[in-house]
């Protein structure tokens, strides 16, 4: 090769561009782009992107990475026009967000953004996402066909006025999901002659485990439902549900980890309302984190179960929870405290500790959940309710007793109305 020819080597085409007000605010994104793409990427401002997409150089573009922070909301209309133009040009979009509002995220996802990642970026996640987006259509992931027995067959009538029963763990590992799943299951089987309709909602959008506890798949339909609750009706809600043994209807957590503020109070209100009007009982597995819509769930609930343990972290978190609710003048009286791994009937010193805990927190611990030991963990790992995996467990018997009490009170209220 001559020296003159060597000097005229064409630079590699640009296959990706970041789009931001100032890319230096996203230094970790710069590092990940350079690691994955080398010198085949560039950076554009918002207005520059519109012009660039009309240039011949844009024909080599595979995707744009929109790097947005909360102060970019003032430019939302311009950003949405970039999204529209990129979609028209067949350029894929990745959204990297640093504390943007739920409404802004909602509009961008609805406008056509395909994927998003939180900032700071999880290690290696951008590279994995780029590899996924580069797969040819025939190799792209396709959600497996849903087995017939998991398809919801109920008809959405909107003729119910269901009881809303959230379960909120005041510390990690206090059995909130175990209680939520098994309370829902026991309620759905509480009356064989006239079984009530029961819906179980997993609103822990990041690490929800209801699907694991019942061995159910996580579906893309859940994300689609949560992304656009304004268009949701009873039929679309029921289609997003999965049926467990044809008696319990479940809205699992999404397949991917999502920010808890993907949905807002209005979205949660719509979901609870459509569930409540189509089911007799709505059991909700809540995230342990307090979010903007926790208040909404509390206001809509009939009883708000709060699980805790006999330890200092639970005691401190209980005080924080009560203080937070009282400061906002929220209905703290709806809380029903459930003690997980409660001492046995014969453990007098343990029972004395429970009494002292309740007195020091100025609360009443109304539900004592025994420690079921290894059979509980094994049933959860096998994706079985305790009634199937550990039927003789004292924990299962206590939850069955709770379900019977809830159903009895509900029937008495209906008869008195």
C-alpha positions as a Markdown table, in Angstrom:
| # | Residue | x | y | z |
|---|---|---|---|---|
| 1 | Unk | 0.0 | 0.0 | 0.0 |
| 2 | Unk | 1.4 | 3.4 | -0.9 |
| 3 | Unk | 1.8 | 6.2 | 1.7 |
| 4 | Unk | -0.7 | 8.3 | -0.3 |
| 5 | Unk | -3.3 | 5.5 | -0.1 |
| 6 | Unk | -2.7 | 5.0 | 3.6 |
| 7 | Unk | -3.5 | 8.7 | 4.2 |
| 8 | Unk | -6.9 | 8.3 | 2.5 |
| 9 | Unk | -8.2 | 5.5 | 4.7 |
| 10 | Unk | -11.9 | 6.2 | 5.3 |
| 11 | Unk | -12.8 | 6.7 | 9.0 |
| 12 | Unk | -15.2 | 4.1 | 10.5 |
| 13 | Unk | -18.8 | 5.2 | 10.1 |
| 14 | Unk | -20.7 | 6.6 | 13.1 |
| 15 | Unk | -23.1 | 3.9 | 14.3 |
| 16 | Unk | -24.4 | 5.6 | 17.4 |
| 17 | Unk | -24.8 | 9.0 | 19.0 |
| 18 | Unk | -25.5 | 10.2 | 22.4 |
| 19 | Unk | -28.0 | 13.0 | 22.6 |
| 20 | Unk | -27.8 | 15.4 | 25.6 |
| 21 | Unk | -27.6 | 18.9 | 26.8 |
| 22 | Unk | -24.1 | 18.2 | 28.1 |
| 23 | Unk | -22.6 | 14.7 | 27.8 |
| 24 | Unk | -19.9 | 15.6 | 30.4 |
| 25 | Unk | -22.7 | 15.3 | 33.0 |
| 26 | Unk | -22.8 | 11.6 | 32.1 |
| 27 | Unk | -19.2 | 10.6 | 32.4 |
| 28 | Unk | -20.0 | 6.9 | 33.1 |
| 29 | Unk | -22.0 | 6.8 | 29.9 |
| 30 | Unk | -19.0 | 8.1 | 28.0 |
| 31 | Unk | -16.8 | 5.3 | 29.4 |
| 32 | Unk | -19.3 | 2.6 | 28.5 |
| 33 | Unk | -19.8 | 4.0 | 24.9 |
| 34 | Unk | -16.0 | 4.1 | 24.3 |
| 35 | Unk | -15.7 | 0.5 | 25.8 |
| 36 | Unk | -18.4 | -0.9 | 23.5 |
| 37 | Unk | -18.1 | 1.2 | 20.4 |
| 38 | Unk | -14.6 | 2.7 | 20.3 |
| 39 | Unk | -14.5 | 5.6 | 17.9 |
| 40 | Unk | -17.7 | 4.8 | 16.0 |
| 41 | Unk | -19.9 | 7.0 | 18.1 |
| 42 | Unk | -20.5 | 10.7 | 18.5 |
| 43 | Unk | -22.4 | 13.2 | 20.6 |
| 44 | Unk | -25.1 | 15.7 | 19.6 |
| 45 | Unk | -27.2 | 18.4 | 21.2 |
| 46 | Unk | -30.9 | 18.3 | 21.0 |
| 47 | Unk | -31.3 | 20.7 | 18.0 |
| 48 | Unk | -28.2 | 19.3 | 16.2 |
| 49 | Unk | -29.8 | 15.8 | 16.2 |
| 50 | Unk | -32.8 | 17.0 | 14.2 |
| 51 | Unk | -30.5 | 18.4 | 11.5 |
| 52 | Unk | -28.1 | 15.4 | 11.6 |
| 53 | Unk | -30.9 | 12.8 | 11.0 |
| 54 | Unk | -31.5 | 14.5 | 7.6 |
| 55 | Unk | -27.8 | 14.2 | 6.6 |
| 56 | Unk | -26.3 | 11.3 | 4.5 |
| 57 | Unk | -24.0 | 10.4 | 7.4 |
| 58 | Unk | -27.0 | 9.4 | 9.5 |
| 59 | Unk | -27.7 | 6.4 | 7.2 |
| 60 | Unk | -25.1 | 4.4 | 9.1 |
| 61 | Unk | -26.8 | 5.2 | 12.5 |
| 62 | Unk | -28.0 | 2.1 | 14.4 |
| 63 | Unk | -29.3 | 3.9 | 17.5 |
| 64 | Unk | -29.4 | 7.1 | 19.6 |
| 65 | Unk | -28.8 | 7.2 | 23.3 |
| 66 | Unk | -30.9 | 9.9 | 24.9 |
| 67 | Unk | -29.1 | 11.0 | 28.1 |
| 68 | Unk | -31.6 | 13.1 | 30.1 |
| 69 | Unk | -31.8 | 14.7 | 33.5 |
| 70 | Unk | -34.7 | 16.3 | 35.3 |
| 71 | Unk | -33.8 | 19.8 | 34.0 |
| 72 | Unk | -34.3 | 18.6 | 30.5 |
| 73 | Unk | -38.1 | 18.5 | 31.0 |
| 74 | Unk | -38.3 | 22.0 | 29.6 |
| 75 | Unk | -37.1 | 20.6 | 26.3 |
| 76 | Unk | -39.6 | 17.7 | 26.3 |
| 77 | Unk | -41.4 | 18.7 | 23.1 |
| 78 | Unk | -38.1 | 19.0 | 21.2 |
| 79 | Unk | -36.9 | 15.6 | 22.6 |
| 80 | Unk | -40.2 | 14.0 | 21.5 |
| 81 | Unk | -39.7 | 15.4 | 18.0 |
| 82 | Unk | -36.3 | 13.7 | 18.0 |
| 83 | Unk | -37.9 | 10.4 | 19.1 |
| 84 | Unk | -40.5 | 10.7 | 16.3 |
| 85 | Unk | -37.8 | 11.5 | 13.6 |
| 86 | Unk | -35.6 | 8.7 | 14.8 |
| 87 | Unk | -38.4 | 6.2 | 14.6 |
| 88 | Unk | -39.3 | 7.4 | 11.1 |
| 89 | Unk | -35.7 | 6.9 | 10.1 |
| 90 | Unk | -35.6 | 3.4 | 11.6 |
| 91 | Unk | -33.0 | 4.4 | 14.2 |
| 92 | Unk | -33.4 | 2.6 | 17.5 |
| 93 | Unk | -33.5 | 4.5 | 20.8 |
| 94 | Unk | -32.1 | 3.9 | 24.3 |
| 95 | Unk | -33.1 | 6.3 | 27.1 |
| 96 | Unk | -30.6 | 6.9 | 29.9 |
| 97 | Unk | -32.3 | 8.7 | 32.8 |
| 98 | Unk | -31.0 | 10.6 | 35.7 |
| 99 | Unk | -33.9 | 11.5 | 38.1 |
| 100 | Unk | -36.5 | 12.5 | 35.5 |
| 101 | Unk | -40.1 | 12.7 | 36.5 |
| 102 | Unk | -42.5 | 9.8 | 36.0 |
| 103 | Unk | -44.7 | 11.9 | 33.6 |
| 104 | Unk | -41.7 | 12.6 | 31.4 |
| 105 | Unk | -40.6 | 9.0 | 31.4 |
| 106 | Unk | -44.2 | 7.9 | 30.6 |
| 107 | Unk | -44.4 | 10.3 | 27.6 |
| 108 | Unk | -41.1 | 9.2 | 26.2 |
| 109 | Unk | -41.9 | 5.5 | 26.4 |
| 110 | Unk | -45.3 | 6.1 | 24.9 |
| 111 | Unk | -43.7 | 8.3 | 22.2 |
| 112 | Unk | -41.6 | 5.4 | 20.9 |
| 113 | Unk | -38.4 | 4.9 | 23.1 |
| 114 | Unk | -37.7 | 1.2 | 23.0 |
| 115 | Unk | -35.3 | 0.7 | 26.0 |
| 116 | Unk | -34.2 | 2.6 | 29.0 |
| 117 | Unk | -31.5 | 2.4 | 31.7 |
| 118 | Unk | -31.1 | 4.3 | 35.0 |
| 119 | Unk | -28.1 | 6.5 | 35.6 |
| 120 | Unk | -25.5 | 5.7 | 37.0 |
| 121 | Unk | -25.5 | 2.7 | 34.6 |
| 122 | Unk | -25.5 | -0.8 | 36.0 |
| 123 | Unk | -22.1 | -2.5 | 35.2 |
| 124 | Unk | -22.1 | -4.0 | 31.7 |
| 125 | Unk | -25.8 | -3.3 | 31.1 |
| 126 | Unk | -25.4 | -0.9 | 28.2 |
| 127 | Unk | -23.2 | -3.3 | 26.3 |
| 128 | Unk | -25.7 | -6.1 | 26.9 |
| 129 | Unk | -28.5 | -3.9 | 25.7 |
| 130 | Unk | -26.7 | -2.9 | 22.5 |
| 131 | Unk | -26.0 | -6.6 | 21.8 |
| 132 | Unk | -29.7 | -7.3 | 22.2 |
| 133 | Unk | -30.8 | -4.5 | 19.9 |
| 134 | Unk | -28.3 | -5.6 | 17.3 |
| 135 | Unk | -29.8 | -9.1 | 17.0 |
| 136 | Unk | -31.5 | -9.7 | 13.7 |
| 137 | Unk | -35.3 | -9.9 | 13.9 |
| 138 | Unk | -35.3 | -13.7 | 13.5 |
| 139 | Unk | -33.0 | -14.0 | 16.6 |
| 140 | Unk | -34.8 | -11.5 | 18.7 |
| 141 | Unk | -36.5 | -12.7 | 21.9 |
| 142 | Unk | -40.0 | -13.8 | 21.5 |
| 143 | Unk | -42.2 | -14.3 | 24.5 |
| 144 | Unk | -43.2 | -18.0 | 24.7 |
| 145 | Unk | -46.8 | -18.8 | 24.1 |
| 146 | Unk | -48.8 | -18.7 | 27.3 |
| 147 | Unk | -50.0 | -22.2 | 28.4 |
| 148 | Unk | -53.8 | -22.5 | 28.2 |
| 149 | Unk | -54.2 | -23.2 | 32.0 |
| 150 | Unk | -52.5 | -19.8 | 32.7 |
| 151 | Unk | -54.8 | -17.7 | 30.5 |
| 152 | Unk | -57.4 | -15.8 | 32.4 |
| 153 | Unk | -60.9 | -16.9 | 31.5 |
| 154 | Unk | -63.0 | -14.6 | 33.7 |
| 155 | Unk | -65.2 | -12.0 | 32.1 |
| 156 | Unk | -64.7 | -8.4 | 33.1 |
| 157 | Unk | -68.1 | -7.3 | 34.4 |
| 158 | Unk | -67.2 | -4.4 | 36.6 |
| 159 | Unk | -70.0 | -5.4 | 39.0 |
| 160 | Unk | -67.9 | -5.9 | 42.2 |
| 161 | Unk | -66.8 | -3.7 | 45.1 |
| 162 | Unk | -63.8 | -5.6 | 46.3 |
| 163 | Unk | -61.9 | -5.5 | 49.5 |
| 164 | Unk | -58.3 | -4.1 | 49.1 |
| 165 | Unk | -55.7 | -5.8 | 51.3 |
| 166 | Unk | -52.1 | -4.5 | 50.8 |
| 167 | Unk | -49.2 | -6.2 | 52.5 |
| 168 | Unk | -46.1 | -4.1 | 53.3 |
| 169 | Unk | -42.8 | -5.4 | 54.7 |
| 170 | Unk | -41.4 | -3.0 | 57.2 |
| 171 | Unk | -38.0 | -4.6 | 56.8 |
| 172 | Unk | -36.4 | -7.1 | 54.4 |
| 173 | Unk | -37.2 | -10.8 | 55.0 |
| 174 | Unk | -40.3 | -10.2 | 57.2 |
| 175 | Unk | -42.4 | -12.5 | 55.1 |
| 176 | Unk | -44.6 | -9.9 | 53.3 |
| 177 | Unk | -44.7 | -11.7 | 49.9 |
| 178 | Unk | -45.3 | -15.1 | 51.6 |
| 179 | Unk | -48.2 | -13.6 | 53.5 |
| 180 | Unk | -49.6 | -11.8 | 50.4 |
| 181 | Unk | -49.4 | -14.9 | 48.1 |
| 182 | Unk | -50.8 | -17.3 | 50.6 |
| 183 | Unk | -53.6 | -15.0 | 51.9 |
| 184 | Unk | -54.7 | -14.5 | 48.3 |
| 185 | Unk | -54.6 | -18.3 | 47.7 |
| 186 | Unk | -56.6 | -19.1 | 50.9 |
| 187 | Unk | -59.2 | -16.4 | 50.1 |
| 188 | Unk | -59.7 | -17.9 | 46.6 |
| 189 | Unk | -60.4 | -21.3 | 48.1 |
| 190 | Unk | -62.2 | -20.2 | 51.3 |
| 191 | Unk | -65.7 | -21.1 | 50.0 |
| 192 | Unk | -65.8 | -24.1 | 47.6 |
| 193 | Unk | -69.6 | -23.6 | 47.0 |
| 194 | Unk | -69.3 | -19.9 | 46.1 |
| 195 | Unk | -65.6 | -19.1 | 45.6 |
| 196 | Unk | -64.8 | -15.4 | 45.7 |
| 197 | Unk | -62.9 | -13.8 | 42.9 |
| 198 | Unk | -59.4 | -12.9 | 44.1 |
| 199 | Unk | -56.8 | -10.8 | 42.4 |
| 200 | Unk | -53.1 | -10.6 | 43.5 |
| 201 | Unk | -51.2 | -7.5 | 42.4 |
| 202 | Unk | -47.4 | -7.5 | 42.6 |
| 203 | Unk | -46.5 | -3.8 | 42.7 |
| 204 | Unk | -42.9 | -4.3 | 43.6 |
| 205 | Unk | -41.8 | -3.3 | 40.1 |
| 206 | Unk | -38.1 | -4.0 | 40.8 |
| 207 | Unk | -37.8 | -7.2 | 42.8 |
| 208 | Unk | -41.3 | -8.5 | 43.0 |
| 209 | Unk | -41.3 | -12.3 | 43.8 |
| 210 | Unk | -44.9 | -13.3 | 43.4 |
| 211 | Unk | -44.2 | -14.8 | 40.0 |
| 212 | Unk | -41.4 | -16.9 | 41.6 |
| 213 | Unk | -43.6 | -18.0 | 44.5 |
| 214 | Unk | -46.3 | -19.3 | 42.1 |
| 215 | Unk | -44.0 | -20.4 | 39.3 |
| 216 | Unk | -45.6 | -18.0 | 36.8 |
| 217 | Unk | -43.9 | -16.4 | 33.8 |
| 218 | Unk | -43.3 | -12.6 | 33.8 |
| 219 | Unk | -45.0 | -11.0 | 30.7 |
| 220 | Unk | -44.3 | -8.1 | 28.5 |
| 221 | Unk | -48.0 | -7.3 | 28.7 |
| 222 | Unk | -47.5 | -6.1 | 32.3 |
| 223 | Unk | -45.1 | -3.4 | 31.3 |
| 224 | Unk | -47.4 | -2.4 | 28.5 |
| 225 | Unk | -50.3 | -2.1 | 30.9 |
| 226 | Unk | -48.3 | -0.1 | 33.4 |
| 227 | Unk | -46.9 | 2.2 | 30.7 |
| 228 | Unk | -50.3 | 3.4 | 29.6 |
| 229 | Unk | -52.9 | 3.0 | 32.3 |
| 230 | Unk | -54.9 | 5.9 | 30.7 |
| 231 | Unk | -55.9 | 3.5 | 27.9 |
| 232 | Unk | -56.6 | 0.6 | 30.3 |
| 233 | Unk | -60.1 | -0.8 | 30.7 |
| 234 | Unk | -61.4 | -3.9 | 32.5 |
| 235 | Unk | -60.8 | -6.2 | 29.5 |
| 236 | Unk | -57.2 | -5.1 | 28.9 |
| 237 | Unk | -56.5 | -5.4 | 32.6 |
| 238 | Unk | -57.8 | -8.9 | 32.8 |
| 239 | Unk | -55.8 | -9.9 | 29.7 |
| 240 | Unk | -52.6 | -8.9 | 31.5 |
| 241 | Unk | -53.4 | -11.2 | 34.4 |
| 242 | Unk | -52.3 | -14.8 | 34.8 |
| 243 | Unk | -54.5 | -17.6 | 36.1 |
| 244 | Unk | -53.1 | -19.9 | 38.8 |
| 245 | Unk | -55.0 | -23.1 | 39.0 |
| 246 | Unk | -57.9 | -21.3 | 37.5 |
| 247 | Unk | -59.0 | -19.7 | 40.8 |
| 248 | Unk | -56.4 | -17.1 | 41.6 |
| 249 | Unk | -55.7 | -14.2 | 39.2 |
| 250 | Unk | -52.2 | -12.6 | 39.3 |
| 251 | Unk | -50.6 | -9.4 | 37.9 |
| 252 | Unk | -46.9 | -10.3 | 38.2 |
| 253 | Unk | -44.1 | -7.7 | 38.4 |
| 254 | Unk | -42.6 | -6.8 | 35.0 |
| 255 | Unk | -39.9 | -9.0 | 33.5 |
| 256 | Unk | -37.3 | -6.2 | 33.8 |
| 257 | Unk | -36.3 | -4.1 | 36.8 |
| 258 | Unk | -38.2 | -0.8 | 36.5 |
| 259 | Unk | -38.0 | 2.4 | 38.5 |
| 260 | Unk | -40.7 | 2.5 | 41.1 |
| 261 | Unk | -41.8 | 6.0 | 39.9 |
| 262 | Unk | -42.6 | 4.5 | 36.4 |
| 263 | Unk | -46.2 | 4.7 | 37.7 |
| 264 | Unk | -47.7 | 7.5 | 39.7 |
| 265 | Unk | -50.6 | 7.9 | 42.1 |
| 266 | Unk | -53.1 | 8.3 | 39.3 |
| 267 | Unk | -51.9 | 5.1 | 37.6 |
| 268 | Unk | -52.1 | 3.1 | 40.8 |
| 269 | Unk | -55.6 | 4.5 | 41.5 |
| 270 | Unk | -56.7 | 3.3 | 38.1 |
| 271 | Unk | -55.2 | -0.2 | 38.6 |
| 272 | Unk | -56.8 | -0.6 | 42.0 |
| 273 | Unk | -60.1 | 0.7 | 40.8 |
| 274 | Unk | -60.4 | -1.7 | 37.9 |
| 275 | Unk | -59.2 | -4.6 | 40.1 |
| 276 | Unk | -61.7 | -3.7 | 42.8 |
| 277 | Unk | -64.6 | -3.5 | 40.5 |
| 278 | Unk | -63.9 | -6.9 | 39.0 |
| 279 | Unk | -62.8 | -8.9 | 42.0 |
| 280 | Unk | -64.1 | -9.6 | 45.5 |
| 281 | Unk | -60.6 | -9.4 | 47.1 |
| 282 | Unk | -57.6 | -7.5 | 45.9 |
| 283 | Unk | -54.4 | -8.5 | 47.7 |
| 284 | Unk | -51.4 | -6.2 | 46.9 |
| 285 | Unk | -47.7 | -7.1 | 47.5 |
| 286 | Unk | -46.1 | -3.7 | 48.1 |
| 287 | Unk | -42.4 | -2.7 | 47.8 |
| 288 | Unk | -40.8 | -2.0 | 51.2 |
| 289 | Unk | -39.8 | 1.4 | 49.9 |
| 290 | Unk | -42.2 | 4.3 | 50.5 |
| 291 | Unk | -43.0 | 5.9 | 47.1 |
| 292 | Unk | -45.3 | 8.6 | 45.8 |
| 293 | Unk | -48.2 | 6.2 | 45.4 |
| 294 | Unk | -47.9 | 4.4 | 48.8 |
| 295 | Unk | -50.4 | 7.0 | 50.1 |
| 296 | Unk | -52.8 | 6.1 | 47.3 |
| 297 | Unk | -52.7 | 2.4 | 48.2 |
| 298 | Unk | -53.2 | 3.2 | 51.9 |
| 299 | Unk | -56.2 | 5.4 | 51.2 |
| 300 | Unk | -57.8 | 2.8 | 49.0 |
| 301 | Unk | -57.1 | -0.1 | 51.4 |
| 302 | Unk | -59.6 | -1.6 | 53.9 |
| 303 | Unk | -56.8 | -3.1 | 56.0 |
| 304 | Unk | -53.0 | -2.4 | 55.5 |
| 305 | Unk | -51.0 | -5.4 | 56.7 |
| 306 | Unk | -47.5 | -4.5 | 57.9 |
| 307 | Unk | -45.1 | -7.3 | 58.6 |
| 308 | Unk | -42.2 | -7.1 | 61.1 |
| 309 | Unk | -39.9 | -9.2 | 63.2 |
| 310 | Unk | -38.9 | -9.3 | 66.8 |
| 311 | Unk | -35.7 | -7.2 | 66.2 |
| 312 | Unk | -34.4 | -3.7 | 66.4 |
| 313 | Unk | -34.5 | -2.9 | 62.7 |
| 314 | Unk | -38.2 | -3.7 | 62.6 |
| 315 | Unk | -38.9 | -1.7 | 65.7 |
| 316 | Unk | -37.1 | 1.4 | 64.3 |
| 317 | Unk | -38.7 | 1.1 | 60.9 |
| 318 | Unk | -42.2 | 0.7 | 62.5 |
| 319 | Unk | -41.6 | 4.0 | 64.4 |
| 320 | Unk | -40.5 | 5.7 | 61.2 |
| 321 | Unk | -43.5 | 4.4 | 59.3 |
| 322 | Unk | -46.0 | 5.6 | 62.0 |
| 323 | Unk | -44.2 | 8.9 | 62.3 |
| 324 | Unk | -44.3 | 9.5 | 58.5 |
| 325 | Unk | -48.0 | 8.6 | 58.2 |
| 326 | Unk | -49.0 | 10.8 | 61.2 |
| 327 | Unk | -46.9 | 13.8 | 59.8 |
| 328 | Unk | -49.0 | 13.6 | 56.6 |
| 329 | Unk | -52.2 | 13.0 | 58.5 |
| 330 | Unk | -52.7 | 9.7 | 56.8 |
| 331 | Unk | -55.0 | 6.9 | 58.2 |
| 332 | Unk | -52.4 | 5.1 | 60.4 |
| 333 | Unk | -55.3 | 3.3 | 62.1 |
| 334 | Unk | -55.6 | 1.1 | 58.9 |
| 335 | Unk | -52.3 | -0.6 | 59.8 |
| 336 | Unk | -52.5 | -4.1 | 61.1 |
| 337 | Unk | -49.1 | -5.3 | 62.4 |
| 338 | Unk | -48.1 | -8.9 | 61.7 |
| 339 | Unk | -45.1 | -10.4 | 63.6 |
| 340 | Unk | -43.2 | -12.9 | 61.4 |
| 341 | Unk | -41.4 | -15.8 | 63.1 |
| 342 | Unk | -43.4 | -15.2 | 66.2 |
| 343 | Unk | -42.4 | -17.2 | 69.3 |
| 344 | Unk | -44.2 | -20.5 | 70.0 |
| 345 | Unk | -47.1 | -20.8 | 72.4 |
| 346 | Unk | -44.9 | -22.4 | 75.0 |
| 347 | Unk | -42.1 | -19.8 | 74.7 |
| 348 | Unk | -43.0 | -17.6 | 77.6 |
| 349 | Unk | -39.9 | -15.4 | 77.4 |
| 350 | Unk | -40.5 | -14.8 | 73.7 |
| 351 | Unk | -44.1 | -13.9 | 74.4 |
| 352 | Unk | -43.0 | -11.4 | 77.0 |
| 353 | Unk | -40.6 | -9.8 | 74.5 |
| 354 | Unk | -43.5 | -9.4 | 72.0 |
| 355 | Unk | -45.6 | -7.7 | 74.7 |
| 356 | Unk | -42.7 | -5.3 | 75.5 |
| 357 | Unk | -42.2 | -4.6 | 71.8 |
| 358 | Unk | -45.8 | -3.7 | 71.3 |
| 359 | Unk | -45.9 | -1.5 | 74.4 |
| 360 | Unk | -42.7 | 0.3 | 73.5 |
| 361 | Unk | -44.0 | 1.1 | 70.0 |
| 362 | Unk | -47.5 | 1.8 | 71.3 |
| 363 | Unk | -49.0 | -0.5 | 68.8 |
| 364 | Unk | -51.1 | -3.7 | 68.8 |
| 365 | Unk | -49.6 | -6.7 | 67.2 |
| 366 | Unk | -52.8 | -8.5 | 66.0 |
| 367 | Unk | -51.3 | -11.3 | 63.8 |
| 368 | Unk | -48.6 | -13.7 | 65.0 |
| 369 | Unk | -47.1 | -15.7 | 62.2 |
| 370 | Unk | -45.2 | -18.8 | 63.4 |
| 371 | Unk | -41.8 | -19.7 | 62.0 |
| 372 | Unk | -42.5 | -22.5 | 59.5 |
| 373 | Unk | -38.8 | -23.3 | 59.0 |
| 374 | Unk | -37.4 | -25.0 | 55.9 |
| 375 | Unk | -40.7 | -26.3 | 54.5 |
| 376 | Unk | -41.8 | -22.7 | 53.9 |
| 377 | Unk | -38.6 | -21.8 | 51.9 |
| 378 | Unk | -38.9 | -25.1 | 50.0 |
| 379 | Unk | -42.5 | -24.4 | 49.0 |
| 380 | Unk | -41.6 | -20.9 | 47.8 |
| 381 | Unk | -38.7 | -22.3 | 45.8 |
| 382 | Unk | -41.0 | -24.9 | 44.2 |
| 383 | Unk | -43.5 | -22.2 | 43.3 |
| 384 | Unk | -46.3 | -23.7 | 45.4 |
| 385 | Unk | -48.7 | -22.1 | 47.9 |
| 386 | Unk | -48.3 | -23.4 | 51.4 |
| 387 | Unk | -51.6 | -25.2 | 51.1 |
| 388 | Unk | -49.9 | -27.5 | 48.5 |
| 389 | Unk | -46.2 | -27.4 | 49.6 |
| 390 | Unk | -46.5 | -27.3 | 53.4 |
| 391 | Unk | -50.2 | -27.8 | 54.3 |
| 392 | Unk | -49.6 | -28.8 | 57.9 |
| 393 | Unk | -47.3 | -25.9 | 58.6 |
| 394 | Unk | -48.4 | -23.8 | 61.6 |
| 395 | Unk | -47.8 | -20.7 | 59.4 |
| 396 | Unk | -50.2 | -22.0 | 56.8 |
| 397 | Unk | -52.8 | -22.7 | 59.5 |
| 398 | Unk | -52.5 | -19.1 | 60.8 |
| 399 | Unk | -52.9 | -17.6 | 57.3 |
| 400 | Unk | -55.9 | -19.8 | 56.7 |
| 401 | Unk | -57.4 | -18.6 | 59.9 |
| 402 | Unk | -56.8 | -15.0 | 58.8 |
| 403 | Unk | -58.4 | -15.6 | 55.4 |
| 404 | Unk | -61.4 | -17.1 | 57.2 |
| 405 | Unk | -61.7 | -14.1 | 59.5 |
| 406 | Unk | -61.4 | -11.6 | 56.6 |
| 407 | Unk | -64.1 | -13.5 | 54.6 |
| 408 | Unk | -66.4 | -13.7 | 57.5 |
| 409 | Unk | -66.2 | -10.0 | 58.3 |
| 410 | Unk | -66.7 | -9.2 | 54.6 |
| 411 | Unk | -69.8 | -11.4 | 54.3 |
| 412 | Unk | -71.2 | -9.8 | 57.5 |
| 413 | Unk | -70.7 | -6.3 | 56.1 |
| 414 | Unk | -72.4 | -7.3 | 52.8 |
| 415 | Unk | -75.4 | -8.8 | 54.6 |
| 416 | Unk | -75.7 | -5.7 | 56.8 |
| 417 | Unk | -75.6 | -3.3 | 53.8 |
